[in-house]
Amino acid sequence: MSWLLNNGLRSISILVVQAGGCRGCALQFSMGMSLENEIKGISVTGNPKHADALLVTGCINEKSREAILQLYEQMPEPKAVIAAGACSCSGSLFRTSENNLYTTEDILPVDAWIRGCTPDMHEMLEAVVRAIGASLEKEGSRKI
Amino acid sequence: MMRKSWSEKQSSSLAGKWFTFKSRGYNLLMINATQAENKIILEYILEKEGDIEIVKASVPPNYEIPSVVEVFPQGEQMQHEITQRYPISFFPRMTKHPDSSVIEWGPFHPLLPEPVKFRLGLKDEVIESTCIETGYNYRGLEESCAGRKAEEVLEMLERTSAMNGFCMGLAFVHALEKMHGVDVPEKARWLRMFLMEMTYLHASLHSLSHTAQSLGLAACSARIFKLIGLYCEAAALISEHPQFSGVLEAGGLSRDITIETLYTVNAIIQEMEEDLKDIRDQWEGTPSIARRLKKNGIVDDRSARLMTGRAVRAAGISKDFRKDSVLPWSKLSYTIPQAAGSNCFARVMLMMEDALLSLELIDQIAEDMPHGDVKSPCRMDGSGEAIVREPEAYGTLALLVRQDEGRLQELKIRSAAALNFPFLPQCLEGTEIHDLPLVISTFELDLSSMEK
C-alpha cells in the first residue's frame, strides 16, 4: 500500500470500458481485481464521476467512440487513461477492418499502455498504478 | 432515399415459402445477404436434421420486404445486422414504443460484460418494454476476412470472442476440411474434443461468476474467479494463450499435446469439483437466492424450443448440442443435464451441472486418448463452399464458407447469441429493474461473437 500513501490517495476507482472485441482483456482485469483487490486497494466503479482512471479494452468503433468520449468528459480531474490489450493499443488484427476502428490513443490522451493478447492481470494492475502516478504528476501532485 | 415496398404478390410468395418449410419442421439456420449488380440477394438457409434448404430473394436497393420474424422469431438479430450493412429494410418492425417512463442503461456498466444499450419502458420499477441497441462490438470481421488466406482468417476468428474463439476457429477448420475432403487423424479429433471441453468449462465458469456478481455475491464471485485462475493455470500448460489461439490447424493441430501434459491438466482441473458442488448446494439451499432466481427470466415453452443452448434444456427439452459435431463425443459415456421451469434458476443450475459434466468428460477423454499423429497433410488452395453447424459454448454455431483458389470469398457466422438475443426483450417484460442484470447474465449473450 506504500504507493497509495506516497500518492496521497486512499483508493483508486477504475471505470472499465470494454469497447468492443473479444473481452479477454476485460475478463483478465476482472480476475486480477477479484483475486488481488484487497492487496492493491483498487476498486471498479460504474459511475464516471467517481472514477480516477479509465481503462479501455478492445477495438473502438464509431459508435463506441462517442460513448467513451462522453464518459471521459464526465470524469473529474485528475484522470488517467489506460489502453489495455493489443486491440486497444494498436488495433491488433482488426486494424485493417473497413469499420474505421480507432486505437485508444487516437481518441484520448493515454497515460499507460498494456500490450499483449491477452495481457497478464498483474501487469494490468501495475499499469493502473503507473497511470495514476503519471496523471498526478501532470496535475502537479494534487492531493485527492 | 425513399423506401419502396415490394409488391404484395412477391411478399406473400416469400412468406409462403417460409411457412411451407416451417410446417415441414425446418428451422432458420442463417440469413445471408450479398450485393450484386444493383440487387441485394437474400438467402434464408433452413435446416432440418442436417438437411439444408435455401430460399432466395432478390431485392432492389431501398426496398422494404416482409420480416421473417413472424415465422422464425430467432431471425430478428440476423435481419438487424443486414439492415446495418445493406440498403434494405424489413416490415413490420418488432419494436415497441413505451408510453411509460423511459430510462437508458448502458452501453458500459460493470454488470454488463459487453457494450450494449437498453432503453427500458418502466411502470414504477417494473419493466414494461425493452428496446436494445447493439453495434458497439462491430469490427467488420466478415468483410475483413474476404480475400484472405485460410490461416489468416483462422487467426482472426480465434480472437473474435474470449469465450467462443476456439469454437469458431474449429467450426471454420471443420468447414475447410469438409470442403477439401480432409481426413483428420483420430488423436487430433480427440485432442480437439479435449480443448472444446476446456472451452465449455471456461465459459460456464465465467457465466457463473457473472451471475454471482449480478446476485450481489461478491465473495462467491471471487471464489469462482479462483476456479477460473485454476483453469488458466491448466490451460497455460497447453498454450500460452488461455483461449488456445494458434493450436488449431486445418488437417489437425499445430502441435502435439503429450499424455503427461493431459494428465497434469486433468489433475489441476479436477480440483474444482468440490468447490463447484459446494457453490451449487449453497445457491440451491439458500431460499432468498433460489426464490429470486426462480421468479425471474421465465421463457415460454414455444420460445425455448426456438432458442439454443442452456435455454432449451432449462425448459425440460433434452437436446445435446455436442452431437451436432463431427468430433467423437458419441464414444464417451455421459448424460446431458436438463432442468425444468425455464427460469433463471434452471439455467444457473445447468451452468453448474454443465461445468461438472465438462470435468467428467475431460477426465474420460484424457483416459481414452488414442496414440498417433495429430496432423494430416492437406492443401487449402482449392475452391468450394461449405455450411457447417457446430456446437459452441452457448449452443450451436453455423458457419458459411466460400473459398476461391485458396482465398476466402465469403464468410458468414451465426452464433448462438444471435439466435437467443431476439427473445431477451419478451423475457424482460414484468421483471423488476434490479433483476435486469441477473436475467441478462443467465441469457449468456456472447455479443462479441454475435456482432463480430
Interface residues (C-beta under 8 A of the other chain):
Chain A: L15 V16 V17 Q18 A19 G20 G21 C22 R23 G24 A26 L27 S30 M31 S34 L35 N37 V44 T45 G46 G58 C59 N61 K63 S64 A67 I68 L71 S92 L93 F94 T96 S97 E98 N99 L101 C117 T118
Chain B: P107 F108 H109 P110 L111 P113 E114 P115 G135 Y136 N137 Y138 R139 G140 L141 E143 S144 E155 M156 R159 T160 S161 A162 M163 G165 H206 S209 S221 A222 F225 K226 I228 G229 C232 H241 P242 Q243 S245 S448 E451
